[in-house]
Amino acid sequence: MRSSQRGHDESRQTQGGAVSRCKCAAAGADRATTDRRLDALSGKLEKALTLQSGDDVRALWDGILVAAFTGRLTAKWRGDPERAPSVPMAEGLPPVPPAWRYERVDTLVEAGTTITYGIVLPGAHVEGGVPYVRQMDIDDGRILVDRLLRTTPEIASKHGRSELREGDVLLCVIRNRKVAVVPGGLDGANLTQGTVRIRPGPSSRAQYLASYLESPIAQGWMQERVLGLDMPRINVAHARAVPVPLAPLREQAEVVRRLTRLRQLVRSIRDLQAEATTELQALLPAAIEAELGGLLRPS
């Protein structure tokens, strides 16, 4: 009897072990399947997120700017598809069409003005005071007018040489080199010491000059002259010496017209990417659930 019971117990133990091993094997198979699906899903998500990268849009815009300021964007308009380049004025600058020429930016300013920075100590914000532009108030080629702080008329009056007027070009010189054109409604405003004002003269259009200063050509030239580590900057002398590929005025107008249209398209692409990224992140839980088919649910 004891022998029979012992045999029965051993049989149950053997069966239990087999069931346990089957369960373990099944669990292992589920885990392996889950891992494979997770890997596949991870690859898909990584690819999707890569397609949403803002770096691609920045690279697209940089390429457009380089084409604009080496004459390629307007080559057919100019009737010069084979564009014979001239000799650049300095090593490292790209060649430009024969009708163009390189000029220092400080030779292109309005007579009687200079490229200069603004208010060093604007003081506390004063309601109803004189608005001034900081570096943080410039974004994507525009001045964020609704964010501007204001200083007293007394402080502003001491910095009349950096007073702003519609059409002035602003170039940041500390930590970044963002660019913007002063819009209407800001005549009489000022800026801070982190930005310089350039008032274009009759040989250069404001938006042409601003777009060039934003281009990889100008940005690369300035980057080579950056000083300091804690507060990287270019000094005013370097800002005044930036070489500009100057096209004839009529062609400058065409460059600006084309860049304006293309920039609107690039901004639309960037906005769509931002929307797509938000939607993708919102769909992630559902995507994971659909891809794994319930394998992650507790039994």
C-alpha positions in Angstrom: 0.0 0.0 0.0 2.8 2.4 1.0 4.6 1.3 -2.1 1.6 2.0 -4.3 1.0 5.4 -2.6 4.7 6.3 -3.0 4.4 5.4 -6.7 1.3 7.5 -7.1 3.0 10.5 -5.4 6.0 10.1 -7.6 3.8 10.0 -10.7 2.0 13.2 -9.6 5.3 14.9 -8.9 6.6 13.8 -12.3 3.4 15.1 -14.0 3.6 18.3 -12.0 7.2 18.8 -13.0 6.3 18.3 -16.6 3.4 20.8 -16.4 5.7 23.2 -14.6 8.3 22.8 -17.3 5.7 23.3 -20.0 4.5 26.4 -18.3 8.1 27.7 -18.1 8.7 26.8 -21.7 5.5 28.5 -22.7 6.4 31.6 -20.6 9.8 31.5 -22.2 8.3 31.4 -25.6 6.0 34.3 -24.8 8.9 36.3 -23.5 10.9 35.5 -26.6 7.9 36.5 -28.8 7.4 39.7 -26.7 11.1 40.6 -27.0 11.0 40.1 -30.8 7.9 42.2 -31.1 9.3 44.9 -28.8 12.5 45.0 -30.9 10.5 45.3 -34.1 8.2 48.0 -32.6 11.2 49.9 -31.2 12.8 50.0 -34.6 9.6 51.3 -36.2 9.2 54.0 -33.5 12.9 55.0 -33.8 12.5 55.4 -37.5 9.3 57.4 -37.1 10.9 59.7 -34.6 13.9 60.2 -36.8 11.6 61.3 -39.6 10.3 63.9 -37.2 13.7 65.4 -36.5 14.0 69.2 -36.6 17.6 68.8 -37.6 16.4 67.7 -41.1 14.4 70.9 -41.5 17.3 73.0 -40.3 19.6 71.3 -42.8 17.1 71.9 -45.6 16.9 75.6 -44.8 20.7 75.9 -44.5 21.0 74.3 -47.9 18.6 76.8 -49.4 20.5 79.7 -47.8 23.8 78.5 -49.3 22.3 78.2 -52.7 20.9 81.7 -52.4 24.2 83.4 -51.4 26.4 81.6 -54.0 24.1 82.5 -56.8 22.6 79.1 -57.5 19.1 79.9 -56.4 18.8 82.6 -59.0 21.0 81.2 -61.7 18.2 80.6 -64.2 16.6 83.9 -63.4 19.9 85.6 -64.1 20.2 83.7 -67.4 23.4 82.1 -66.1 22.8 78.3 -65.6 26.5 77.6 -66.1 27.4 80.3 -63.6 31.1 81.2 -64.0 32.2 82.0 -60.4 34.5 84.8 -59.5 37.5 84.6 -57.1 36.4 84.9 -53.5 37.8 87.8 -51.5 39.3 85.6 -48.8 40.2 81.9 -48.3 37.3 79.8 -47.2 34.5 81.9 -48.8 32.6 80.3 -51.7 32.8 81.8 -55.2 30.0 83.9 -56.4 28.8 85.1 -59.9 30.9 87.6 -61.8 28.3 90.4 -61.2 28.5 89.9 -57.5 31.2 91.1 -55.2 32.2 90.5 -51.5 32.1 93.6 -49.3 32.6 94.1 -45.6 29.2 94.6 -43.9 30.4 97.9 -42.3 30.8 99.3 -45.8 27.1 98.6 -46.6 25.6 100.7 -43.7 23.7 104.0 -44.1 26.0 107.0 -44.0 26.4 108.5 -40.6 25.6 105.2 -38.8 27.9 102.5 -37.4 27.4 98.9 -36.4 27.0 99.1 -32.6 25.6 97.4 -29.6 23.0 98.9 -27.2 22.1 99.5 -23.6 24.4 97.9 -21.1 22.3 98.5 -17.9 18.6 99.0 -18.9 17.4 98.7 -15.3 14.1 97.3 -14.1 11.1 97.1 -16.4 9.1 100.3 -16.7 5.5 100.2 -17.8 5.1 102.7 -20.7 8.8 103.1 -21.1 11.1 102.7 -24.2 11.1 99.0 -25.5 14.4 97.3 -26.0 15.3 94.0 -27.7 17.3 91.3 -25.9 18.7 88.2 -27.5 15.9 86.1 -26.1 13.4 88.3 -27.9 14.7 87.0 -31.3 13.4 83.7 -32.7 13.3 82.2 -36.2 14.2 85.5 -37.9 11.6 87.5 -36.0 11.4 89.9 -33.0 8.9 88.7 -30.4 7.4 92.2 -29.9 4.9 91.1 -27.2 7.8 90.0 -25.0 9.9 93.2 -25.0 10.8 94.8 -21.8 11.0 98.6 -21.4 13.5 101.0 -19.9 13.2 104.7 -18.9 13.4 107.4 -21.5 16.4 108.8 -19.6 18.4 105.6 -20.0 17.4 105.2 -23.6 18.4 108.8 -24.4 22.0 108.0 -23.4 22.1 105.3 -26.2 20.8 107.3 -29.2 23.4 105.8 -31.5 21.8 102.3 -31.1 18.2 103.5 -31.5 16.1 101.3 -33.8 14.2 102.0 -36.9 12.1 99.8 -39.2 14.3 97.9 -41.5 17.4 97.7 -39.2 19.1 94.4 -39.0 19.9 92.9 -35.6 22.7 90.4 -35.0 23.2 88.6 -31.7 26.9 88.4 -30.7 26.9 86.6 -27.4 26.3 82.8 -27.0 24.3 82.7 -30.3 24.2 84.7 -33.6 20.5 84.9 -34.2 19.3 87.5 -36.7 16.1 89.6 -37.2 14.9 92.6 -39.1 13.2 95.3 -37.1 9.4 95.4 -38.0 7.2 98.5 -38.2 6.1 99.9 -34.9 9.4 99.7 -33.2 10.9 103.0 -34.3 12.7 104.6 -31.3 13.2 101.3 -29.5 16.7 100.2 -28.5 18.6 97.0 -27.9 21.0 95.5 -25.3 24.8 94.9 -25.4 24.3 91.3 -26.6 23.1 92.4 -30.0 24.4 94.8 -32.6 22.4 97.0 -34.9 23.1 97.2 -38.6 21.3 99.9 -40.7 21.6 99.0 -44.3 22.5 101.7 -46.8 21.3 102.0 -50.4 23.4 99.2 -51.8 21.9 96.4 -49.7 18.4 95.3 -48.8 17.6 94.6 -45.2 16.1 91.1 -45.6 18.9 90.1 -48.0 21.5 91.1 -45.5 19.7 89.4 -42.6 19.2 86.2 -44.4 22.8 86.1 -45.4 24.0 86.6 -41.8 21.8 83.6 -40.9 23.4 81.4 -43.5 26.0 78.8 -42.8 28.5 80.9 -44.8 28.3 83.9 -42.5 27.7 81.8 -39.4 30.8 79.7 -40.1 32.9 82.8 -40.7 31.8 84.2 -37.4 32.2 80.9 -35.5 35.9 80.8 -36.4 36.3 84.1 -34.6 34.4 83.3 -31.4 36.1 84.2 -28.2 35.6 82.8 -24.7 34.2 79.6 -23.2 31.9 80.6 -20.4 30.3 83.3 -22.6 31.2 82.6 -26.2 30.9 85.7 -28.3 32.3 87.7 -31.3 33.4 91.2 -30.7 31.9 94.2 -32.5 35.0 94.5 -34.7 34.3 91.1 -36.1 30.6 91.9 -36.5 31.7 94.9 -38.6 34.0 92.8 -40.7 31.7 90.0 -41.9 32.1 89.6 -45.6 28.9 89.8 -47.6 28.4 88.4 -51.1 26.6 91.4 -52.6 24.4 90.8 -55.6 23.0 93.7 -57.7 20.0 95.3 -56.1 17.5 93.8 -58.6 18.9 90.3 -57.9 18.8 90.9 -54.2 15.1 91.6 -54.5 14.6 88.3 -56.4 16.7 86.4 -53.8 14.5 87.9 -51.0 11.3 87.0 -52.9 12.3 83.4 -53.3 13.6 83.0 -49.8 10.4 84.5 -48.3 8.3 81.9 -50.1 10.7 79.0 -49.3 10.9 80.1 -45.6 7.1 79.9 -45.4 7.2 76.4 -46.7 10.0 75.3 -44.3 8.0 76.8 -41.4 4.9 74.8 -42.5 7.0 71.6 -42.6 8.4 72.3 -39.1 4.9 73.0 -37.7 3.5 69.8 -39.3 6.4 67.8 -37.8 5.7 69.2 -34.4 2.0 68.2 -34.7 3.0 64.7 -36.0 5.4 64.2 -33.1 2.7 65.1 -30.6 0.2 62.8 -32.2 2.8 59.9 -32.4 3.6 60.2 -28.7 -0.2 60.2 -27.9 -0.6 57.0 -29.9 2.3 55.1 -28.4 0.3 53.2 -25.7 -2.2 52.0 -28.3 0.5 51.1 -30.7 2.3 49.0 -28.1 -0.9 47.3 -27.1 -1.9 46.5 -30.7 1.6 45.3 -31.7 2.0 43.0 -28.7 -1.5 41.6 -28.9 -2.0 41.4 -25.1 1.2 39.5 -24.3 2.0 42.0 -21.6 -1.3 41.5 -19.8 -1.1 39.7 -16.5 -2.6 36.2 -16.6 
